[in-house]
Amino acid sequence: MAERKKRGEDESTSERGTASLFERTLPQPLAARMRPRTLDEVVGQRHLLAPGKPLRDAIEKGTVSSMVFWGPPGTGKTTIARVIAQYTDREFVPFSAVTEGVPRVREIVAEADGRRRMGRGTILFADEIHRFNKAQQDAFLPHVEAGTITLIGATTENPSFEINGALLSRVRVFVLQALTPDDLRGVITRALSDTERGLGDWKLTIDDDALTLLSTEADGDARRALTVLEAAAEHVGRGGSITVEAARDALQLRFARYDKGGEETYNMLSAFHKSLRGSDPQGALYWMARMLEGGADPMTIFRRSLAMAAEDIGLADPEALKLAVAAREAFHMLGPPEGYLPLAQMVVYLATAPKSNSSKAALGAAMEAARSHPAEGVPLHIRNAPTGLMKELGYGTGYQYAHDAAEAYIPQEYLPESLRGSRFYEPGPFGFEKEIAKRLAWWEELRRKASENSE
């Protein structure tokens, strides 16, 4: 029995050793192998890492404090955190908010406390820190304050919305920018020539057009650029030439960058709305298409369009709101992709319609008047008088029925005494509002004549 147990333990140990060996020898993806190891190897982010910049100075002096890196995917958030750990001789402990929780934080902190007693610091790198809820983020607070750990968080979401105020006040936020096509050309070229970590020993060549295609369609993401390069290399084989066709095959499908529910959702909706308001159908169509390609719910686009039709077109073209409602109903009946046709028709119409925000301004002025005069009584002559008592009290006395006049207009007051003469609505100079302005001017003239005749 003891022998079988010992043999089983030996076999288990052997299997673990084999597995461990396999894990060690399994090649890492090109993007992982080419991860920069020094500050000078980091591509892009010159606004943070160029000589003389505060972050670079802090790294080189070893005086970095807790921070959050905010930027798009593939811009170097993890890489810079690793470089910081190397330069400052601190233990780098990665932590994923997707797969780990507060209990793991406690384990890391306990280890960091022991490490600190030995004279070495710890960098806790919290990837996707925005996925922690605000209560869980509080778990970092005492340890950041005590200096037990240096927290470096990475997020693609706006920290203002995703990180609680207490933690945000204790870290510095650095904004990372998407890499430029020139940056990515350098990343790809380096990977092709590097014989230690890259594809240098593959003796590959790449057409300039293919290099341009990869560096452009990677959308500022170095990880994506290297992943696609690796796929293209495997496609053409050692000694092969990466052509535009091979690059396109490796790219397969280039997904539109759009994060449903995240900050980019609202950025694109804002761009869409502002394009409509600015009478630019080209911009409006592009942002509409970007959202659709990224998987946005078309109803989100319709809701913003309905609001825009009322806010920015209003009475300059009363048909705009009706067309937007009709387009939404048509989409419900047709569904995608045919339903995108009335959506596009609506977008073009709204973008090219005359613009006026006079209704919005009138609403704001009227609401302000209601707040500043919250208790004004309704004038007696425009009150309803359904009972005898109300008639005795003067309800409705003096009211003049507009249709008794040939013009269907009789000058009389409808505002409370304290607001007489107030003008909440002023027609704009474009579209249908020019007709409204004529009507208002005509009624004003009738009022003036009636006032002169009464004197």
C-alpha positions as semicolon CSV with decimal commas, in nm:
position;residue;x (nm);y (nm);z (nm)
1;M;0,000;0,000;0,000
2;A;0,277;0,240;0,097
3;E;0,468;0,145;-0,216
4;R;0,165;0,209;-0,436
5;K;0,113;0,544;-0,266
6;K;0,480;0,634;-0,309
7;R;0,470;0,522;-0,674
8;G;0,154;0,727;-0,728
9;E;0,319;1,032;-0,574
10;D;0,625;0,981;-0,792
11;E;0,409;0,948;-1,103
12;S;0,209;1,256;-1,004
13;T;0,528;1,449;-0,947
14;S;0,660;1,330;-1,279
15;E;0,341;1,437;-1,457
16;R;0,355;1,779;-1,292
17;G;0,716;1,813;-1,394
18;T;0,633;1,719;-1,752
19;A;0,344;1,962;-1,758
20;S;0,563;2,234;-1,612
21;L;0,830;2,164;-1,872
22;F;0,569;2,173;-2,148
23;E;0,441;2,507;-2,022
24;R;0,796;2,644;-2,018
25;T;0,876;2,530;-2,370
26;L;0,542;2,623;-2,528
27;P;0,622;2,933;-2,734
28;Q;0,455;3,254;-2,627
29;P;0,258;3,460;-2,879
30;L;0,465;3,713;-3,070
31;A;0,293;4,004;-2,892
32;A;0,405;3,866;-2,554
33;R;0,760;3,795;-2,672
34;M;0,802;4,144;-2,816
35;R;0,682;4,321;-2,503
36;P;0,928;4,611;-2,439
37;R;1,173;4,553;-2,156
38;T;1,309;4,907;-2,119
39;L;1,169;5,258;-2,137
40;D;1,349;5,321;-2,464
41;E;1,181;5,020;-2,623
42;V;0,832;5,149;-2,543
43;V;0,670;5,283;-2,861
44;G;0,445;5,588;-2,843
45;Q;0,331;5,768;-2,527
46;R;0,598;6,035;-2,576
47;H;0,381;6,277;-2,379
48;L;0,449;6,059;-2,074
49;L;0,780;5,885;-2,137
50;A;0,997;6,125;-2,335
51;P;1,313;6,237;-2,149
52;G;1,229;6,510;-1,903
53;K;0,861;6,415;-1,867
54;P;0,745;6,378;-1,503
55;L;0,645;6,010;-1,530
56;R;0,976;5,910;-1,688
57;D;1,170;6,106;-1,427
58;A;0,976;5,937;-1,147
59;I;1,042;5,593;-1,298
60;E;1,414;5,656;-1,343
61;K;1,442;5,792;-0,989
62;G;1,240;5,504;-0,845
63;T;0,988;5,738;-0,682
64;V;0,666;5,625;-0,850
65;S;0,347;5,624;-0,646
66;S;0,011;5,457;-0,708
67;M;-0,143;5,539;-1,045
68;V;-0,403;5,442;-1,304
69;F;-0,332;5,405;-1,675
70;W;-0,635;5,488;-1,889
71;G;-0,626;5,417;-2,260
72;P;-0,740;5,198;-2,550
73;P;-0,635;4,833;-2,582
74;G;-0,280;4,761;-2,694
75;T;-0,130;5,096;-2,598
76;G;0,118;4,967;-2,339
77;K;-0,057;4,982;-2,002
78;T;0,072;4,643;-1,883
79;T;0,411;4,696;-2,046
80;I;0,476;5,028;-1,872
81;A;0,370;4,879;-1,539
82;R;0,623;4,596;-1,584
83;V;0,896;4,840;-1,682
84;I;0,822;5,045;-1,371
85;A;0,863;4,735;-1,155
86;Q;1,195;4,658;-1,324
87;Y;1,335;5,010;-1,293
88;T;1,226;5,048;-0,931
89;D;1,329;4,693;-0,830
90;R;0,985;4,605;-0,696
91;E;0,801;4,275;-0,716
92;F;0,545;4,280;-0,998
93;V;0,224;4,102;-0,899
94;P;-0,043;4,090;-1,171
95;F;-0,405;4,082;-1,062
96;S;-0,712;4,052;-1,283
97;A;-1,040;4,199;-1,169
98;V;-1,210;3,957;-1,411
99;T;-1,092;3,632;-1,247
100;E;-0,980;3,728;-0,895
101;G;-1,146;3,898;-0,602
102;V;-1,091;4,060;-0,264
103;P;-0,959;3,741;-0,094
104;R;-0,671;3,735;-0,342
105;V;-0,602;4,102;-0,264
106;R;-0,561;4,008;0,103
107;E;-0,313;3,733;0,010
108;I;-0,111;3,972;-0,205
109;V;-0,108;4,236;0,067
110;A;0,012;3,983;0,327
111;E;0,295;3,878;0,096
112;A;0,375;4,243;0,019
113;D;0,392;4,325;0,389
114;G;0,646;4,050;0,445
115;R;0,841;4,164;0,141
116;R;0,845;4,523;0,269
117;R;0,991;4,410;0,600
118;M;1,275;4,263;0,395
119;G;1,328;4,600;0,224
120;R;1,156;4,535;-0,111
121;G;0,842;4,696;-0,245
122;T;0,551;4,546;-0,437
123;I;0,362;4,671;-0,741
124;L;0,012;4,531;-0,755
125;F;-0,099;4,561;-1,116
126;A;-0,480;4,555;-1,131
127;D;-0,580;4,489;-1,490
128;E;-0,929;4,606;-1,588
129;I;-0,969;4,774;-1,252
130;H;-1,300;4,920;-1,368
131;R;-1,455;4,573;-1,335
132;F;-1,425;4,596;-0,957
133;N;-1,737;4,749;-0,808
134;K;-1,688;5,056;-0,595
135;A;-1,712;4,865;-0,267
136;Q;-1,447;4,616;-0,380
137;Q;-1,218;4,902;-0,479
138;D;-1,219;5,009;-0,116
139;A;-1,013;4,697;-0,039
140;F;-0,709;4,872;-0,188
141;L;-0,742;5,195;0,010
142;P;-0,572;5,118;0,346
143;H;-0,283;4,937;0,179
144;V;-0,222;5,214;-0,072
145;E;-0,226;5,470;0,208
146;A;0,007;5,262;0,425
147;G;0,247;5,212;0,136
148;T;0,228;4,834;0,163
149;I;0,164;4,817;-0,210
150;T;0,205;5,051;-0,503
151;L;-0,118;5,012;-0,697
152;I;-0,107;5,045;-1,075
153;G;-0,450;5,006;-1,232
154;A;-0,523;4,967;-1,601
155;T;-0,855;5,055;-1,758
156;T;-1,011;5,125;-2,094
157;E;-1,298;5,310;-1,923
158;N;-1,314;5,667;-1,795
159;P;-1,183;5,658;-1,435
160;S;-1,414;5,947;-1,344
161;F;-1,709;5,712;-1,382
162;E;-1,561;5,373;-1,298
163;I;-1,332;5,433;-0,999
164;N;-1,467;5,555;-0,668
165;G;-1,371;5,898;-0,548
166;A;-1,179;5,781;-0,241
167;L;-0,943;5,566;-0,449
168;L;-0,923;5,816;-0,733
169;S;-0,804;6,085;-0,492
170;R;-0,510;5,865;-0,391
171;V;-0,376;5,784;-0,738
172;R;-0,247;5,975;-1,038
173;V;-0,427;5,915;-1,366
174;F;-0,218;5,896;-1,683
175;V;-0,395;5,894;-2,019
176;L;-0,241;5,668;-2,282
177;Q;-0,305;5,740;-2,648
178;A;-0,369;5,503;-2,935
179;L;-0,050;5,435;-3,129
180;T;-0,010;5,607;-3,463
181;P;0,038;5,414;-3,790
182;D;0,404;5,525;-3,784
183;D;0,440;5,384;-3,431
184;L;0,297;5,054;-3,548
185;R;0,522;5,042;-3,853
186;G;0,813;5,056;-3,611
187;V;0,663;4,779;-3,395
188;I;0,612;4,552;-3,697
189;T;0,954;4,624;-3,846
190;R;1,124;4,553;-3,514
191;A;0,942;4,220;-3,480
192;L;1,045;4,117;-3,831
193;S;1,413;4,190;-3,764
194;D;1,447;4,070;-3,404
195;T;1,614;3,725;-3,406
196;E;1,595;3,678;-3,028
197;R;1,228;3,736;-2,959
198;G;1,073;3,814;-3,294
199;L;1,060;3,666;-3,642
200;G;1,410;3,764;-3,755
201;D;1,524;3,407;-3,814
202;W;1,223;3,346;-4,039
203;K;1,388;3,567;-4,306
204;L;1,055;3,723;-4,404
205;T;1,000;4,015;-4,637
206;I;0,699;4,243;-4,636
207;D;0,563;4,462;-4,914
208;D;0,543;4,828;-4,825
209;D;0,171;4,828;-4,906
210;A;0,120;4,533;-4,673
211;L;0,314;4,712;-4,398
212;T;0,096;5,019;-4,446
213;L;-0,219;4,806;-4,435
214;L;-0,122;4,630;-4,112
215;S;-0,011;4,950;-3,939
216;T;-0,332;5,128;-4,037
217;E;-0,589;4,857;-3,974
218;A;-0,450;4,761;-3,636
219;D;-0,638;5,072;-3,510
220;G;-0,360;5,193;-3,281
221;D;-0,332;4,856;-3,104
222;A;0,022;4,708;-3,095
223;R;-0,106;4,373;-2,969
224;R;-0,341;4,345;-3,265
225;A;-0,068;4,446;-3,510
226;L;0,170;4,177;-3,382
227;T;-0,102;3,911;-3,364
228;V;-0,197;3,973;-3,726
229;L;0,172;3,983;-3,829
230;E;0,226;3,645;-3,665
231;A;-0,076;3,500;-3,846
232;A;0,051;3,637;-4,178
233;A;0,398;3,492;-4,113
234;E;0,256;3,148;-4,042
235;H;0,048;3,178;-4,359
236;V;0,344;3,251;-4,592
237;G;0,596;3,036;-4,401
238;R;0,968;3,082;-4,340
239;G;1,143;3,280;-4,611
240;G;0,808;3,395;-4,745
241;S;0,688;3,738;-4,851
242;I;0,396;3,906;-4,677
243;T;0,189;4,068;-4,951
244;V;-0,123;4,280;-4,922
245;E;-0,331;3,970;-4,995
246;A;-0,160;3,774;-4,718
247;A;-0,208;4,066;-4,478
248;R;-0,577;4,088;-4,565
249;D;-0,621;3,715;-4,510
250;A;-0,458;3,749;-4,168
251;L;-0,672;4,045;-4,075
252;Q;-0,990;3,862;-4,172
253;L;-1,250;4,091;-4,016
254;R;-1,165;4,428;-3,872
255;F;-1,422;4,500;-3,603
256;A;-1,538;4,855;-3,546
257;R;-1,420;4,985;-3,211
258;Y;-1,732;5,029;-3,000
259;D;-1,788;4,936;-2,637
260;K;-2,155;4,891;-2,569
261;G;-2,241;5,072;-2,247
262;G;-1,892;5,218;-2,200
263;E;-1,763;5,569;-2,248
264;E;-1,704;5,516;-2,621
265;T;-2,078;5,454;-2,661
266;Y;-2,152;5,806;-2,542
267;N;-1,859;5,955;-2,733
268;M;-1,997;5,816;-3,058
269;L;-2,353;5,917;-2,978
270;S;-2,222;6,267;-2,906
271;A;-2,033;6,271;-3,238
272;F;-2,347;6,150;-3,417
273;H;-2,570;6,414;-3,256
274;K;-2,324;6,696;-3,317
275;S;-2,288;6,592;-3,682
276;L;-2,665;6,612;-3,724
277;R;-2,678;6,949;-3,548
278;G;-2,388;7,073;-3,759
279;S;-2,570;6,980;-4,083
280;D;-2,304;6,728;-4,186
281;P;-2,474;6,420;-4,334
282;Q;-2,137;6,258;-4,410
283;G;-2,023;6,266;-4,047
284;A;-2,366;6,160;-3,921
285;L;-2,378;5,861;-4,156
286;Y;-2,027;5,754;-4,060
287;W;-2,092;5,756;-3,685
288;M;-2,426;5,584;-3,741
289;A;-2,249;5,311;-3,939
290;R;-1,970;5,280;-3,679
291;M;-2,225;5,217;-3,408
292;L;-2,418;4,965;-3,616
293;E;-2,099;4,780;-3,712
294;G;-1,998;4,770;-3,346
295;G;-2,325;4,605;-3,246
296;A;-2,517;4,905;-3,112
297;D;-2,892;4,870;-3,063
298;P;-3,049;5,075;-3,348
299;M;-3,309;5,200;-3,099
300;T;-3,029;5,389;-2,923
301;I;-2,963;5,575;-3,248
302;F;-3,334;5,637;-3,305
303;R;-3,382;5,773;-2,953
304;R;-3,095;6,019;-2,995
305;S;-3,234;6,120;-3,339
306;L;-3,582;6,185;-3,200
307;A;-3,435;6,404;-2,928
308;M;-3,224;6,588;-3,186
309;A;-3,526;6,648;-3,412
310;A;-3,706;6,822;-3,126
311;E;-3,403;6,997;-2,978
312;D;-3,212;7,119;-3,283
313;I;-3,466;7,132;-3,569
314;G;-3,792;7,192;-3,389
315;L;-4,035;7,416;-3,570
316;A;-3,789;7,511;-3,841
317;D;-3,910;7,186;-4,001
318;P;-4,201;7,020;-3,818
319;E;-4,176;6,726;-4,059
320;A;-3,842;6,622;-3,908
321;L;-3,987;6,478;-3,588
322;K;-4,267;6,305;-3,780
323;L;-4,017;6,148;-4,020
324;A;-3,798;6,030;-3,732
325;V;-4,096;5,860;-3,567
326;A;-4,199;5,706;-3,900
327;A;-3,846;5,578;-3,963
328;R;-3,841;5,412;-3,621
329;E;-4,173;5,242;-3,693
330;A;-4,049;5,132;-4,037
331;F;-3,744;4,975;-3,873
332;H;-3,968;4,781;-3,635
333;M;-4,164;4,646;-3,931
334;L;-3,865;4,565;-4,154
335;G;-3,588;4,472;-3,913
336;P;-3,222;4,467;-4,021
337;P;-3,076;4,497;-4,277
338;E;-3,368;4,648;-4,473
339;G;-3,458;4,859;-4,170
340;Y;-3,126;5,040;-4,202
341;L;-3,261;5,213;-4,514
342;P;-3,524;5,426;-4,334
343;L;-3,263;5,484;-4,061
344;A;-3,020;5,624;-4,318
345;Q;-3,297;5,827;-4,485
346;M;-3,385;5,980;-4,149
347;V;-3,021;6,062;-4,074
348;V;-2,974;6,243;-4,405
349;Y;-3,303;6,433;-4,362
350;L;-3,223;6,547;-4,009
351;A;-2,871;6,652;-4,104
352;T;-2,990;6,860;-4,400
353;A;-3,301;7,011;-4,238
354;P;-3,305;7,379;-4,132
355;K;-3,204;7,412;-3,768
356;S;-3,364;7,593;-3,476
357;N;-3,338;7,546;-3,100
358;S;-3,608;7,804;-3,028
359;S;-3,845;7,541;-2,884
360;K;-3,571;7,422;-2,648
361;A;-3,496;7,782;-2,547
362;A;-3,868;7,848;-2,496
363;L;-3,897;7,541;-2,274
364;G;-3,602;7,652;-2,064
365;A;-3,738;8,005;-2,023
366;A;-4,087;7,880;-1,934
367;M;-3,948;7,633;-1,679
368;E;-3,740;7,906;-1,521
369;A;-4,050;8,131;-1,501
370;A;-4,244;7,846;-1,339
371;R;-3,968;7,802;-1,079
372;S;-3,940;8,173;-1,002
373;H;-4,320;8,227;-0,993
374;P;-4,448;7,898;-0,848
375;A;-4,773;8,022;-0,691
376;E;-4,932;8,259;-0,943
377;G;-5,307;8,214;-0,972
378;V;-5,481;8,155;-1,304
379;P;-5,647;8,483;-1,420
380;L;-6,020;8,469;-1,351
381;H;-6,130;8,531;-1,709
382;I;-5,960;8,215;-1,840
383;R;-6,077;7,988;-1,559
384;N;-6,349;7,735;-1,633
385;A;-6,683;7,785;-1,454
386;P;-6,874;7,456;-1,445
387;T;-7,079;7,547;-1,131
388;G;-7,301;7,836;-1,030
389;L;-7,081;7,923;-0,734
390;M;-6,777;7,952;-0,959
391;K;-6,968;8,184;-1,190
392;E;-7,070;8,398;-0,892
393;L;-6,704;8,419;-0,795
394;G;-6,620;8,561;-1,138
395;Y;-6,470;8,252;-1,300
396;G;-6,474;8,300;-1,677
397;T;-6,603;8,656;-1,661
398;G;-6,468;8,865;-1,947
399;Y;-6,334;8,573;-2,150
400;Q;-6,360;8,633;-2,525
401;Y;-6,404;8,336;-2,759
402;A;-6,140;8,366;-3,032
403;H;-6,364;8,224;-3,307
404;D;-6,611;8,509;-3,261
405;A;-6,366;8,728;-3,451
406;A;-6,313;8,706;-3,826
407;E;-5,939;8,658;-3,774
408;A;-6,000;8,388;-3,506
409;Y;-5,789;8,605;-3,277
410;I;-5,898;8,840;-2,999
411;P;-5,626;9,014;-2,795
412;Q;-5,653;8,921;-2,429
413;E;-5,415;8,826;-2,149
414;Y;-5,331;8,465;-2,069
415;L;-5,037;8,508;-1,832
416;P;-5,054;8,595;-1,461
417;E;-5,023;8,964;-1,380
418;S;-4,660;8,933;-1,267
419;L;-4,556;8,777;-1,596
420;R;-4,743;9,004;-1,837
421;G;-4,532;9,085;-2,142
422;S;-4,297;8,786;-2,099
423;R;-4,172;8,626;-2,422
424;F;-4,053;8,268;-2,387
425;Y;-4,065;8,171;-2,754
426;E;-3,886;8,365;-3,026
427;P;-3,904;8,211;-3,375
428;G;-3,582;8,140;-3,558
429;P;-3,504;8,283;-3,903
430;F;-3,510;7,957;-4,101
431;G;-3,760;7,715;-4,252
432;F;-4,117;7,702;-4,127
433;E;-4,037;7,937;-3,839
434;K;-4,029;8,224;-4,088
435;E;-4,405;8,162;-4,133
436;I;-4,453;8,145;-3,757
437;A;-4,274;8,479;-3,723
438;K;-4,516;8,634;-3,973
439;R;-4,816;8,506;-3,778
440;L;-4,679;8,636;-3,448
441;A;-4,612;8,976;-3,608
442;W;-4,967;8,988;-3,748
443;W;-5,123;8,903;-3,411
444;E;-4,903;9,165;-3,246
445;E;-5,033;9,422;-3,495
446;L;-5,396;9,324;-3,417
447;R;-5,317;9,361;-3,047
448;R;-5,167;9,706;-3,106
449;K;-5,471;9,824;-3,302
450;A;-5,709;9,688;-3,040
451;S;-5,514;9,873;-2,771
452;E;-5,534;10,201;-2,969
453;N;-5,910;10,165;-3,025
454;S;-5,971;10,107;-2,655
455;E;-5,798;10,431;-2,556
